[in-house]
Amino acid sequence: MQSFDGQPTSAGSVAEAALPRHERVVERLLRLQRITAALAGARTLTEIASTIIDQGMPALDAEVGVVAILSADGASLRNLGFKGVPVDTEAAWAEYPVDSPVPVAEAARTGAPVIVPTREERNARYPVLARVHGVEHGGAVAAFPLVLESRTVGSLGFCFPASRAFDDDDYAFILSIAQQCALAVERVRWHEVAEQEIAHRRASEEALRARERELTALVAELRQTQEALREADRRKDDFLAMLAHELRNPLAPLLNAVELIKAAGPATPIVERARTIMDRQIGHMARLVDDLLDISRISRGKITLSLERVDLVELARATALDYRSLLDARGVRFELALPPAPVWLQADPTRLAQAIGNLLQNANKFTDDGGSVRLSIAPPHPARGAVSVEVADTGIGMEPAVLERIFEPFAQADQSVARSRGGLGLGLALVKGVVELHGGSVRAASAGLGRGAAITITLPLCAAAPRAADARRAADARRAAASASSRRILIIEDNVDAADSLRMLLERRGHAVSVAHSGDDGVAVARMAPPDVILCDIGLPGAMNGYGVARLLRAESAMRKTLLVALTGYAQDDDRKLARAAGFDAHLTKPVAQAMLERLLAELAPLPETA
């Protein structure tokens, strides 16, 4: 057997070299891929030469590499890259005649490869190389022409540290990189040489067709990816909704139990302390669940604001009242600084109260016992059409790096292993989302660690539209009268603990309460004695869920005046729409505070008819 340069090889040597040869072939294929990728992005002839030499030399174990290009008249060669030689040699051979007695010139001149396997043959055929490298230094030489469409545009060559045999793999590898180099050189020259415009157009059209095929494949891949992402998003939404439902269901009877303990009258200090702890932790858990769902909805633009004219001063005062006990319990001094006159906004009062509440909750979490928190509304700026609300604390403060990302979801100011401050890092992200939905902005400031922080939200003003004081007092009087009235209430709830605890709470308020644990039973009880109010879970066992109960009862004339309230762990906007479409008058998310439920009954439930 013989290699392509005529050197004999034996069958035994071939077998022994099989594994190394396989590894060498794989390594060279990888280098060819890298060359292809690099050449595709090359914009200059120098970049092309560097790529060929940098990849070719280690693949062939060569010590010198050169890439040269023919001049337009074919009379000379100019080195685009020459590595592995002294600087003075590189400079001396920057440009030379095509008939120079060196292998790269011969390959360019003849259009055929030049293979010199031994040092002795190199010294004899190319004395110039013997002078450059030394008679006793270096060895084999290989030079290939850069041929494009039967036209030579240059050549490349490699010098090796010793004599060596060249096999078919070596030949194929050098030929491949020569072909790629020729293509790359021609591509660049098309952009540089106006005379070859026709060839340039032909290659460009082919490249365009290839790109079109790639883009078609890419579009198909993107569509598949988008559909996969949409499916993953749907599954995530379903999971979050189910997770929230499963977490809220046990919270409802726990909150009811806490309300029952509170309503039972004076308790021992231990019982009162336990009740306070339970109340606080249930509220904390409910807020975590709400935050997790809300940040998902805001990020996907699935929250719709219910805008109305809102007095920011009154809303801030009411929100502060909700959180004052939380701060007082920890010995945190709470200061409220509000303007004397109303400040009118076009806003969603529930979402805006949530944003301010999150700021107060955040300040409470990061302020140690004995510190202070201040909620203030700056005098509005009619000229700017905006008003600012600030929550400032004397808490742990923030570093500048934390300030930059504090409004990102899951960002945490407390990065210690202990994570003693708790939370998911969603509160301020929710504030930002809600405020921006209102057309406002939010910013954070801190003088550094241990020096407190201030969060400021800015909201657009709207024209004042105060409500008549008489109308407000009349509405308050109606609610007070309605709240004092006893109602017939039916609870349809499969969770026995939740149903029993809610029944006991409502009975203590003077209501007449009946309970059913399935949709079918609930409909039967309602038909026997139509109630004033039905509090109905959605996820009921059996064939009839809460939506089915609402649709069935709404169709009956005896139930036309009955207040139907969905009392459920499902809290997405779509769930509220489904409840409304089924015939529910209101949708409450578990766990429901007793005060909220009583307020709803007072405002919406019809008074029982008297004989």
C-alpha positions in Angstrom: 0.0 0.0 0.0 1.1 3.6 -0.7 0.0 7.0 0.6 -0.8 9.7 -2.0 2.8 11.0 -1.8 4.1 7.6 -2.8 5.3 6.5 0.7 4.8 2.8 1.4 2.4 1.7 4.2 1.8 -1.8 5.5 -1.5 -3.4 6.5 -0.2 -3.8 10.0 0.6 -0.2 10.4 -2.8 0.8 9.1 -4.5 -1.4 11.7 -2.4 0.0 14.5 -3.2 3.5 13.4 -7.0 2.9 13.0 -8.0 4.4 16.3 -5.7 7.4 16.2 -6.8 8.0 12.6 -10.4 8.0 13.6 -9.8 10.5 16.4 -7.8 12.7 14.0 -10.6 12.6 11.4 -13.2 13.6 14.0 -10.9 16.4 15.2 -10.4 17.7 11.7 -14.1 17.6 10.9 -14.7 19.7 13.9 -12.1 22.2 12.7 -13.6 22.2 9.3 -16.9 23.2 10.9 -15.2 25.9 12.8 -13.5 27.1 9.7 -16.8 27.2 7.8 -18.5 29.2 10.6 -15.6 31.6 10.9 -15.2 32.2 7.2 -19.0 32.9 6.9 -18.4 35.9 9.1 -15.1 37.0 7.7 -15.1 40.4 6.1 -11.5 40.9 5.1 -8.8 38.8 3.4 -6.7 39.0 6.6 -9.5 37.4 8.6 -9.7 34.6 6.1 -6.0 33.9 6.2 -5.9 33.9 10.0 -8.8 31.5 10.2 -7.1 29.0 7.7 -3.7 29.2 9.4 -5.0 29.1 13.0 -7.1 26.1 12.4 -4.9 24.3 9.8 -1.5 24.4 11.7 -2.6 22.5 14.8 -4.7 20.0 12.8 -1.7 19.1 10.7 1.0 19.6 13.4 2.6 22.2 11.2 5.0 24.8 12.4 4.6 27.4 9.7 1.5 28.4 7.8 1.0 30.9 4.9 -1.9 32.1 2.7 -1.1 34.1 -0.4 -3.3 35.8 -3.1 -2.5 36.4 -6.7 -2.4 39.9 -8.0 -5.0 41.0 -10.6 -2.4 40.4 -13.5 -1.2 37.1 -12.0 2.4 38.2 -11.9 2.9 38.3 -8.1 1.8 36.9 -4.8 0.9 38.8 -1.6 0.9 37.1 1.7 -2.3 37.6 3.5 -1.0 35.7 6.6 2.4 34.2 7.4 2.8 32.7 10.9 5.6 30.6 12.5 8.5 32.6 11.1 10.6 35.6 12.5 9.2 39.0 11.9 11.9 40.0 9.5 11.3 36.9 7.4 7.6 37.8 7.4 8.3 41.3 6.3 10.8 40.2 3.6 8.3 37.9 2.0 5.3 40.1 2.2 5.1 40.2 -1.6 7.1 38.2 -4.2 6.9 37.2 -7.9 4.8 34.2 -8.8 7.9 32.5 -10.4 9.8 32.6 -7.1 11.4 29.2 -6.1 9.1 28.5 -3.2 6.3 25.9 -3.0 3.4 28.4 -2.6 4.5 30.2 -5.7 4.8 26.9 -7.6 1.3 25.8 -6.5 -0.2 29.1 -7.6 1.8 29.1 -10.9 1.0 25.5 -11.9 -2.5 25.2 -10.3 -1.4 21.8 -8.8 -0.5 20.7 -5.2 3.1 20.6 -4.2 4.1 17.8 -1.8 7.6 17.6 -0.4 7.7 14.8 2.2 11.4 15.0 3.3 13.9 17.6 4.4 16.4 16.4 1.9 14.0 16.9 -1.0 13.0 20.3 0.3 16.7 21.4 0.5 17.3 20.2 -3.0 14.2 21.6 -4.7 13.9 24.9 -2.7 17.3 26.2 -1.5 15.5 29.4 -0.4 13.6 27.4 2.3 16.9 25.8 3.4 18.3 29.2 3.9 15.2 30.5 5.8 14.8 27.5 8.0 18.3 26.1 8.0 19.6 23.0 6.3 19.2 20.9 9.4 15.9 22.3 10.5 12.3 21.8 9.4 11.2 19.1 7.0 8.2 18.4 4.9 6.3 21.0 2.9 2.8 21.0 1.4 1.3 23.8 -0.8 -2.1 23.8 -2.5 -3.5 26.3 -5.0 -6.6 28.2 -4.2 -8.8 27.3 -7.2 -12.2 28.7 -7.9 -14.1 27.5 -11.1 -10.8 26.4 -12.7 -9.2 29.7 -11.9 -6.3 30.0 -9.5 -6.6 33.0 -7.1 -3.8 32.2 -4.8 -2.2 29.4 -2.7 -1.7 28.2 0.9 1.2 26.2 2.4 2.4 24.5 5.5 5.9 23.7 6.7 6.5 20.8 9.1 9.2 20.4 11.8 10.4 17.1 10.3 10.0 14.8 7.3 6.7 13.0 7.2 4.5 10.9 5.0 1.2 12.5 3.8 -1.8 10.2 3.7 -5.2 10.6 2.0 -6.7 12.2 5.1 -4.0 14.9 5.1 -4.6 15.5 1.4 -8.4 15.7 1.8 -8.1 18.0 4.8 -5.7 20.5 3.1 -7.8 20.3 -0.1 -11.0 21.1 1.8 -9.5 24.1 3.6 -8.0 25.3 0.3 -11.4 25.1 -1.4 -13.1 27.0 1.5 -10.3 29.5 1.5 -10.7 30.1 -2.2 -14.4 30.5 -1.9 -14.0 33.0 1.0 -11.3 35.0 -0.8 -13.4 35.2 -3.9 -16.4 36.3 -1.9 -14.4 39.2 -0.4 -12.9 40.1 -3.6 -16.3 40.3 -5.2 -17.0 43.2 -2.9 -13.7 44.8 -3.7 -13.3 44.2 -7.4 -15.9 45.8 -9.6 -14.9 43.8 -12.7 -16.2 40.6 -11.2 -19.7 41.9 -10.5 -21.4 39.1 -12.5 -19.7 36.4 -10.5 -20.6 38.2 -7.3 -24.3 38.4 -8.3 -24.3 34.7 -9.0 -22.9 33.8 -5.6 -25.1 36.3 -3.9 -28.2 34.8 -5.4 -27.1 31.3 -4.3 -26.4 32.6 -0.9 -29.8 34.3 -0.9 -31.5 31.0 -1.8 -29.6 29.2 0.9 -30.5 31.9 3.4 -34.2 31.7 2.3 -34.1 28.0 3.0 -32.5 28.6 6.3 -35.1 31.3 7.2 -37.9 29.0 6.1 -36.6 26.4 8.5 -36.0 29.0 11.2 -39.6 30.3 10.9 -40.9 26.8 11.2 -38.7 26.2 14.3 -39.8 29.6 15.8 -43.4 28.7 15.3 -42.9 25.4 17.1 -41.0 27.1 19.9 -43.7 29.8 20.3 -46.4 27.1 20.5 -44.3 25.2 23.0 -43.9 28.4 25.0 -47.6 29.1 24.9 -48.4 25.6 26.0 -45.9 25.9 28.8 -47.5 29.2 29.8 -50.9 27.7 29.8 -49.7 24.8 32.0 -48.0 27.3 34.3 -51.2 29.3 34.7 -53.2 26.1 35.4 -50.6 25.0 37.9 -50.6 28.4 39.7 -54.4 28.6 39.8 -54.6 25.0 41.2 -51.8 25.7 43.7 -53.5 28.9 44.9 -56.8 27.0 45.2 -55.3 24.2 47.2 -53.5 26.7 49.5 -56.5 28.9 50.0 -58.9 26.2 50.9 -57.2 25.3 54.3 -56.6 29.0 55.0 -60.4 29.7 55.0 -61.3 27.5 58.0 -58.2 28.7 59.8 -59.1 32.3 59.4 -62.7 31.5 60.4 -61.4 29.8 63.5 -59.3 32.8 64.4 -62.4 35.0 64.0 -64.4 32.6 66.3 -61.7 32.9 69.0 -61.9 36.6 68.7 -65.7 36.7 68.9 -65.7 34.4 71.9 -64.8 37.2 74.2 -61.9 37.9 76.5 -59.2 35.1 76.5 -56.1 34.3 78.5 -52.9 36.1 77.4 -51.6 32.8 75.9 -54.7 32.3 73.9 -54.8 35.9 72.7 -51.1 35.7 71.8 -51.7 32.5 69.8 -54.7 34.0 68.1 -52.7 37.1 67.1 -49.9 34.9 65.7 -52.3 32.8 63.7 -54.1 35.9 62.3 -50.9 37.5 61.2 -49.4 34.3 59.6 -52.7 33.5 57.8 -52.7 37.0 56.4 -49.0 36.6 55.4 -49.7 33.3 53.6 -52.7 34.7 51.8 -50.6 37.7 50.6 -47.9 35.3 49.3 -50.4 33.4 47.3 -52.0 36.6 45.9 -48.6 38.0 45.0 -47.5 34.9 43.2 -50.6 35.0 41.0 -50.7 38.8 40.5 -47.1 39.0 39.3 -47.8 36.3 36.7 -50.9 38.1 35.5 -49.2 41.5 35.4 -46.2 40.1 33.4 -48.6 38.7 30.8 -50.8 41.8 30.7 -53.9 39.9 31.9 -54.9 42.4 34.6 -57.7 44.8 33.7 -58.2 47.9 35.9 -61.6 48.8 37.1 -61.1 52.6 36.9 -63.2 55.1 38.9 -62.7 58.5 40.6 -60.8 57.8 43.8 -59.8 60.2 46.6 -56.2 59.2 47.2 -56.2 60.8 50.6 -59.1 58.7 51.8 -57.7 55.5 50.2 -54.3 56.0 51.9 -56.0 56.7 55.2 -58.1 53.5 55.0 -55.1 51.4 53.9 -53.0 52.8 56.7 -55.7 51.8 59.2 -55.5 48.3 57.9 -51.8 48.1 58.5 -51.5 50.1 61.6 -52.1 47.2 63.9 -49.4 45.2 62.2 -46.9 47.9 62.9 -48.1 48.7 66.4 -47.8 45.0 67.3 -44.0 45.2 66.6 -43.5 48.5 68.4 -42.9 50.3 65.1 -43.9 53.9 65.2 -46.3 54.8 62.3 -46.7 58.3 61.1 -49.3 59.4 58.6 -48.9 62.7 56.8 -51.8 63.5 54.4 -53.1 66.7 52.8 -56.2 68.2 54.3 -58.1 68.3 51.0 -59.0 65.3 48.7 -56.6 64.4 45.9 -58.6 62.9 43.0 -57.3 60.1 40.7 -58.8 58.0 38.0 -57.8 54.6 39.5 -58.7 51.1 40.5 -59.1 51.5 44.3 -58.5 47.8 45.0 -55.3 47.7 43.1 -54.0 51.0 44.3 -54.7 50.0 47.9 -52.8 46.8 47.2 -49.8 48.8 46.0 -49.7 51.1 49.0 -50.4 48.1 51.3 -47.4 46.3 49.7 -45.2 49.3 50.5 -46.3 49.3 54.1 -45.9 45.6 54.3 -42.4 45.9 52.9 -41.5 48.7 55.3 -42.8 46.6 58.2 -40.7 43.6 57.1 -37.4 45.5 56.9 -37.8 47.8 59.9 -36.7 46.4 63.2 -38.8 46.7 66.4 -38.7 50.3 67.7 -38.1 51.8 64.3 -40.5 54.0 62.4 -42.5 54.0 59.2 -44.0 57.1 57.5 -46.7 57.2 54.9 -47.1 60.6 53.3 -48.7 62.3 50.3 -46.9 65.3 48.9 -49.0 68.3 48.0 -50.1 67.6 44.4 -48.6 69.5 41.5 -51.4 70.6 39.2 -49.0 72.0 36.7 -47.3 68.6 36.3 -50.7 66.8 36.7 -49.2 64.4 39.2 -49.1 63.5 42.9 -46.5 61.5 44.9 -47.0 59.0 47.6 -44.0 58.0 49.8 -43.5 55.2 52.3 -40.2 55.8 54.2 -38.7 53.7 57.0 -35.7 53.6 59.3 -35.0 49.9 58.4 -32.1 48.0 57.1 -31.7 50.1 54.0 -30.3 49.0 50.6 -27.0 49.0 48.8 -26.9 50.8 45.3 -26.7 47.4 43.6 -29.9 46.3 45.3 -31.6 49.6 44.4 -31.0 48.9 40.7 -33.0 45.6 40.7 -35.4 46.0 43.7 -38.4 46.2 41.5 -37.6 43.0 39.6 -39.6 39.9 40.4 -38.0 37.7 43.1 -35.4 40.4 43.9 -34.5 40.3 47.6 -32.9 42.9 49.7 -32.1 40.3 52.4 -29.7 37.9 50.6 -28.4 36.3 53.8 -28.5 32.5 54.2 -31.0 33.0 57.1 -33.4 34.9 55.0 -34.9 36.1 58.3 -37.1 38.8 56.6 -39.0 36.2 54.5 -41.1 36.8 51.5 -40.9 35.9 47.8 -39.5 39.1 46.5 -42.7 40.0 44.6 -44.1 42.8 46.6 -42.3 45.7 45.0 -42.5 44.1 41.6 -46.3 44.1 42.0 -46.2 47.8 43.1 -44.3 48.7 39.9 -46.7 46.7 37.8 -49.8 48.2 39.3 -48.5 51.8 39.3 -47.4 51.5 35.7 -50.8 50.2 34.7 -52.2 53.5 36.1 -49.7 55.5 34.0 -47.5 56.3 37.0 -43.9 55.5 38.0 -42.1 54.2 41.1 -38.6 54.8 42.4 -36.6 53.7 45.4 -34.0 55.6 47.4 -31.7 54.7 50.3 -28.6 56.3 51.9 -27.1 52.8 52.4 -27.2 49.8 54.7 -28.7 50.5 58.1 -30.0 53.9 57.0 -33.5 53.2 56.0 -35.2 53.4 52.6 -38.0 55.3 50.8 -40.2 54.1 48.0 -42.1 56.8 46.1 -44.9 56.3 43.6 -46.1 59.0 41.3 -49.6 59.0 39.8 -51.5 61.2 37.3 -54.2 63.5 38.7 -57.7 63.9 37.4 -60.3 66.6 37.7 -61.9 66.7 41.2 -65.3 65.1 41.5 -66.2 65.1 45.2 -69.3 63.2 46.2 -72.0 64.9 48.1 -71.6 64.5 51.9 -75.3 64.0 52.3 -75.3 61.1 49.8 -72.4 59.6 51.6 -74.0 59.8 55.0 -77.2 58.3 53.6 -75.3 55.4 52.1 -73.5 54.8 55.3 -76.8 54.8 57.2 -78.2 52.3 54.8 -75.2 50.0 55.2 -75.4 50.3 59.0 -79.1 49.4 58.9 -78.5 46.5 56.5 -75.6 45.2 58.6 -77.7 44.9 61.7 -80.4 42.8 59.9 -80.4 39.0 60.2 -80.4 37.0 56.9 -81.2 33.5 55.8 -77.8 32.2 54.4 -77.1 29.0 52.7 -73.4 27.8 52.6 -72.6 25.3 49.9 -69.1 24.0 50.6 -67.5 20.5 50.5 -64.8 21.3 53.0 -66.5 20.5 56.2 -64.1 22.5 58.4 -64.6 25.6 56.2 -68.4 25.2 56.1 -68.7 24.6 59.9 -66.4 27.5 60.9 -68.1 29.9 58.6 -71.6 28.8 59.8 -70.6 29.4 63.4 -69.2 32.8 62.6 -72.4 33.9 60.7 -74.6 32.5 63.4 -72.8 34.5 66.0 -73.6 37.6 63.8 -77.3 36.7 64.1 -77.9 35.1 60.7 -79.9 31.9 60.2 -77.5 29.5 58.4 -77.9 26.2 56.7 -75.1 24.1 55.1 -74.9 21.7 52.1 -71.7 19.8 51.1 -72.5 19.3 47.4 -74.0 21.1 44.5 -77.1 18.8 44.3 -77.7 19.0 48.0 -77.3 22.8 47.9 -79.9 23.2 45.1 -82.3 20.9 47.1 -81.9 23.0 50.3 -82.4 26.3 48.4 -85.6 25.0 46.8 -87.1 24.0 50.1 -86.5 27.4 51.7 -85.1 30.1 49.3 -82.4 32.0 51.2 -81.5 35.6 51.1 -77.8 34.8 50.4 -76.0 31.7 49.0 -72.3 31.4 49.6 -71.1 28.8 47.2 -67.8 27.1 46.5 -66.9 26.5 42.9 -64.9 23.2 43.1 -67.7 21.0 44.4 -67.7 17.2 44.2 -70.1 15.3 41.9 -71.5 16.3 38.6 -72.6 19.8 39.6 -69.9 22.4 40.4 -70.6 26.0 41.7 -71.2 27.4 38.2 -73.8 24.7 37.6 -75.5 25.6 40.9 -75.6 29.3 40.0 -77.0 28.7 36.5 -79.7 26.4 37.8 -80.8 28.6 40.6 -80.7 31.8 38.6 -83.3 30.2 36.2 -85.8 29.8 39.1 -88.1 32.7 39.8 -88.0 32.0 43.6 -84.2 32.7 43.5 -84.3 35.9 41.5 -83.7 38.2 44.5 -81.2 35.8 46.2 -77.6 37.1 46.5 -75.3 34.5 44.9 -71.7 34.8 46.1 -68.9 32.7 44.7 -66.6 31.9 47.7 -63.7 30.1 46.2 -59.9 29.5 46.0 -59.9 30.3 42.3 -58.9 33.9 41.9 -57.9 34.6 38.3 -59.6 37.3 36.3 -61.0 34.5 34.1 -62.5 32.9 37.1 -64.3 36.1 38.0 -65.7 36.3 34.5 -66.9 32.7 34.6 -68.6 33.4 37.9 -70.3 36.5 36.6 -71.4 34.6 33.4 -72.9 31.8 35.5 -75.1 34.2 37.5 -73.1 35.0 40.6 -73.5 38.5 41.9 -70.0 38.6 43.6 -66.8 36.7 43.7 -64.8 36.4 46.9 -61.4 34.7 47.2 -60.6 32.5 50.1 -59.7 33.2 52.8 -62.3 36.0 53.3 -62.1 38.3 56.3 -65.3 38.4 58.2 -65.4 42.2 58.0 -65.3 42.0 54.2 -68.1 39.4 54.1 -70.3 41.5 56.4 -69.6 44.6 54.2 -70.7 42.7 51.1 -73.8 41.5 52.8 -74.7 45.0 54.0 -74.2 46.5 50.5 -75.6 43.9 48.2 -77.8 41.4 50.1 -81.6 42.1 50.1 -83.2 42.7 53.5 -85.5 39.8 54.5 -89.1 40.4 54.0 -91.2 40.9 57.1 -94.7 39.9 57.6 
